[in-house]
Amino acid sequence: MPELSVLVLFAAIFIVSLKGFRDQSFFRRYLFDVNDVKYRREYYRLITCGFLHTDWLHLLFNMITLYFFFGVPFAVLGEMRFFLLYFAGLAFSSLFSYAVNYRKPNYAAVGASGAVTAVLFSAIMLEPGLKLMIIPIPLPIPGYVFAVAYLLYTNYGMRNSMGNIGHSAHLGGAASGILLTIIMYPSVLVYSPWVTTGLAVLVLALMGLELYRQGRGSWGQR
């Protein structure tokens, strides 16, 4: 049974998402929108977008993933640091998405997947023996193998603009999950040095490569 504070988080996401399903003006007011962040300085959208979803499938996928993986970082890091991980992951994934897409005036996004990805990667870092079942693969996959494959797929998705998926937010969430776990629980560098260092180097390299690709080294121009 999840802790009360986590249940409150789930309830808040469900309630706000349901409101967004029914009220398009509410939905548009709180989604992540490049132009509204860039020109209107509506920075609250970096966080509020994580409480909105496009439909029930989108919402349930994120909540089911969060439900299955929040337990490890919550138990190891504690309640306060878990929520720091979650909301910092949400904010950083939105910021990285902005950095990648700020030249796209029509870019908008919603969803908790950046924060959920931060929690997922933290769980993989904190429990090196974690194994995941991925349909339709019949055998469990080591968490670190999944993490590498996920990062490479995310990089491929960003390069090829695959589907209506916020790959940049996923990469930002993974990066924040990895780096914040190292900062908040540096023991991972001792009992899992190769996985920890390897994932940190890979995610930073992919982020740098994506920023370079988007702006050829000058993404800060406005």
C-alpha positions as CSV (number, residue, x, y, z in Angstrom):
1,M,0.0,0.0,0.0
2,P,1.6,3.3,-1.0
3,E,2.3,6.0,1.6
4,L,-0.4,8.6,2.2
5,S,1.7,11.3,0.6
6,V,2.1,9.3,-2.6
7,L,-1.6,8.5,-2.7
8,V,-2.2,12.3,-2.5
9,L,0.1,12.8,-5.4
10,F,-1.8,10.1,-7.4
11,A,-5.1,11.6,-6.5
12,A,-4.0,15.1,-7.5
13,I,-2.8,13.9,-10.9
14,F,-6.0,12.0,-11.5
15,I,-8.2,14.9,-10.5
16,V,-6.3,17.6,-12.5
17,S,-6.1,15.3,-15.6
18,L,-9.9,14.6,-15.4
19,K,-10.5,18.3,-15.2
20,G,-8.3,18.8,-18.3
21,F,-10.2,16.1,-20.2
22,R,-13.5,17.9,-19.6
23,D,-12.3,21.6,-19.8
24,Q,-10.2,22.5,-22.8
25,S,-9.6,26.1,-21.6
26,F,-8.2,24.7,-18.3
27,F,-6.1,22.2,-20.3
28,R,-4.6,25.0,-22.5
29,R,-4.0,27.3,-19.5
30,Y,-1.8,24.8,-17.7
31,L,-0.1,22.7,-20.4
32,F,3.6,23.2,-21.4
33,D,3.7,25.7,-24.3
34,V,7.0,27.0,-25.7
35,N,5.6,30.4,-26.6
36,D,3.9,31.0,-23.3
37,V,7.0,30.1,-21.4
38,K,9.3,32.1,-23.7
39,Y,7.3,35.3,-24.2
40,R,4.8,35.4,-21.4
41,R,7.2,34.0,-18.7
42,E,4.5,31.6,-17.5
43,Y,7.1,29.3,-15.8
44,Y,4.4,27.6,-13.7
45,R,3.7,25.6,-16.9
46,L,6.9,23.7,-16.3
47,I,5.3,22.0,-13.4
48,T,1.5,22.1,-14.1
49,C,1.9,20.3,-17.4
50,G,2.9,17.2,-15.3
51,F,-0.6,17.0,-13.8
52,L,-2.3,16.9,-17.3
53,H,-2.6,14.1,-19.8
54,T,-4.0,13.8,-23.3
55,D,-6.3,10.8,-22.5
56,W,-7.0,7.9,-20.2
57,L,-4.4,5.6,-21.8
58,H,-1.7,8.3,-21.4
59,L,-2.7,8.9,-17.7
60,L,-2.9,5.2,-16.8
61,F,0.4,4.3,-18.4
62,N,2.3,6.9,-16.4
63,M,0.5,6.1,-13.1
64,I,1.0,2.3,-13.5
65,T,4.7,2.9,-14.1
66,L,5.0,5.2,-11.2
67,Y,3.1,2.7,-8.9
68,F,5.5,-0.1,-9.7
69,F,8.8,1.8,-9.3
70,F,8.3,4.5,-6.7
71,G,8.8,2.1,-3.8
72,V,12.6,1.7,-4.2
73,P,13.6,5.4,-4.2
74,F,10.9,6.2,-1.6
75,A,12.2,3.5,0.8
76,V,15.9,4.3,0.2
77,L,15.8,8.1,-0.1
78,G,12.9,8.8,2.3
79,E,9.7,10.8,1.7
80,M,11.2,14.3,1.4
81,R,14.0,13.4,-1.0
82,F,11.6,11.2,-3.0
83,F,9.4,14.2,-3.7
84,L,12.4,16.3,-4.4
85,L,13.4,13.7,-7.0
86,Y,9.9,13.7,-8.5
87,F,9.3,17.4,-8.8
88,A,12.9,18.2,-9.8
89,G,12.6,15.5,-12.5
90,L,9.4,17.1,-13.7
91,A,10.9,20.6,-13.7
92,F,14.2,19.6,-15.4
93,S,12.5,17.4,-18.0
94,S,10.3,20.5,-18.9
95,L,13.4,22.7,-19.0
96,F,15.3,20.4,-21.2
97,S,12.3,20.0,-23.5
98,Y,12.2,23.8,-23.7
99,A,15.9,23.9,-24.6
100,V,15.4,21.4,-27.4
101,N,12.1,22.8,-28.8
102,Y,12.3,26.5,-28.1
103,R,12.5,27.3,-31.8
104,K,9.3,25.5,-32.5
105,P,6.5,28.0,-31.7
106,N,3.7,25.5,-31.9
107,Y,5.4,23.0,-29.5
108,A,3.2,22.0,-26.6
109,A,3.2,19.0,-24.2
110,V,1.6,17.4,-21.2
111,G,2.2,14.4,-19.0
112,A,4.0,13.2,-15.9
113,S,6.4,11.0,-17.9
114,G,9.5,13.2,-17.3
115,A,9.0,12.9,-13.5
116,V,8.1,9.2,-13.8
117,T,11.2,8.5,-15.8
118,A,13.3,10.2,-13.1
119,V,11.8,7.8,-10.5
120,L,12.3,4.8,-12.8
121,F,16.0,5.6,-13.4
122,S,16.5,6.2,-9.7
123,A,15.0,2.8,-8.9
124,I,17.4,1.2,-11.4
125,M,20.4,3.0,-9.9
126,L,19.4,2.1,-6.3
127,E,18.7,-1.5,-6.9
128,P,21.3,-2.8,-9.4
129,G,19.7,-6.3,-9.4
130,L,16.3,-5.0,-10.5
131,K,14.9,-6.9,-13.4
132,L,12.0,-5.8,-15.7
133,M,9.5,-7.8,-17.7
134,I,8.9,-6.1,-21.1
135,I,6.1,-7.5,-23.3
136,P,6.6,-9.5,-25.5
137,I,10.1,-10.4,-24.4
138,P,9.7,-13.7,-22.4
139,L,12.6,-13.2,-20.0
140,P,13.3,-10.5,-17.4
141,I,15.8,-7.8,-18.5
142,P,18.4,-6.4,-16.1
143,G,17.5,-2.8,-15.1
144,Y,20.7,-1.3,-16.4
145,V,20.3,-3.0,-19.8
146,F,16.8,-1.6,-20.1
147,A,18.2,1.9,-19.0
148,V,20.8,1.9,-21.8
149,A,18.3,0.6,-24.4
150,Y,15.7,3.3,-23.2
151,L,18.3,6.1,-23.6
152,L,19.4,5.0,-27.0
153,Y,15.7,4.6,-28.2
154,T,15.0,8.1,-26.8
155,N,17.9,9.5,-28.7
156,Y,16.7,7.8,-31.9
157,G,13.2,9.1,-31.3
158,M,14.4,12.7,-30.9
159,R,16.5,12.5,-34.1
160,N,13.7,11.1,-36.1
161,S,10.8,12.9,-34.5
162,M,9.0,9.6,-33.8
163,G,5.3,9.9,-33.0
164,N,3.6,12.2,-30.7
165,I,6.0,11.4,-27.8
166,G,8.0,13.9,-25.7
167,H,11.3,12.1,-26.1
168,S,13.3,15.2,-24.9
169,A,11.3,15.2,-21.7
170,H,12.1,11.5,-21.2
171,L,15.8,12.2,-21.6
172,G,15.7,15.1,-19.2
173,G,13.8,13.0,-16.7
174,A,16.3,10.2,-17.0
175,A,19.2,12.6,-16.5
176,S,17.7,14.2,-13.4
177,G,16.9,10.8,-12.0
178,I,20.5,9.6,-12.4
179,L,22.2,12.7,-11.3
180,L,19.9,13.5,-8.3
181,T,20.3,9.9,-7.1
182,I,24.1,10.2,-7.1
183,I,23.8,13.5,-5.2
184,M,21.3,12.4,-2.7
185,Y,22.6,8.8,-2.2
186,P,26.3,8.8,-3.2
187,S,26.7,5.2,-1.9
188,V,25.6,4.1,-5.4
189,L,29.0,5.1,-6.6
190,V,30.5,2.5,-4.3
191,Y,28.2,-0.6,-4.7
192,S,27.4,0.0,-8.3
193,P,30.2,2.1,-9.8
194,W,30.2,0.9,-13.4
195,V,26.4,1.1,-13.9
196,T,26.2,4.5,-12.1
197,T,29.1,6.1,-14.0
198,G,28.2,4.5,-17.3
199,L,24.6,5.8,-17.2
200,A,25.7,9.2,-16.0
201,V,28.2,9.6,-18.9
202,L,25.8,8.2,-21.5
203,V,22.9,10.5,-20.5
204,L,25.1,13.6,-20.4
205,A,26.6,12.8,-23.7
206,L,23.2,12.3,-25.3
207,M,21.9,15.6,-23.9
208,G,24.9,17.5,-25.1
209,L,24.6,15.9,-28.6
210,E,20.9,16.8,-28.8
211,L,21.5,20.4,-27.8
212,Y,24.3,20.6,-30.4
213,R,22.1,19.1,-33.0
214,Q,19.3,21.5,-32.4
215,G,21.3,24.7,-32.4
216,R,24.7,23.6,-33.8
217,G,26.2,25.0,-30.6
218,S,24.2,28.2,-30.4
219,W,20.8,27.1,-28.9
220,G,20.8,30.1,-26.6
221,Q,20.0,32.5,-29.4
222,R,16.5,33.9,-29.0
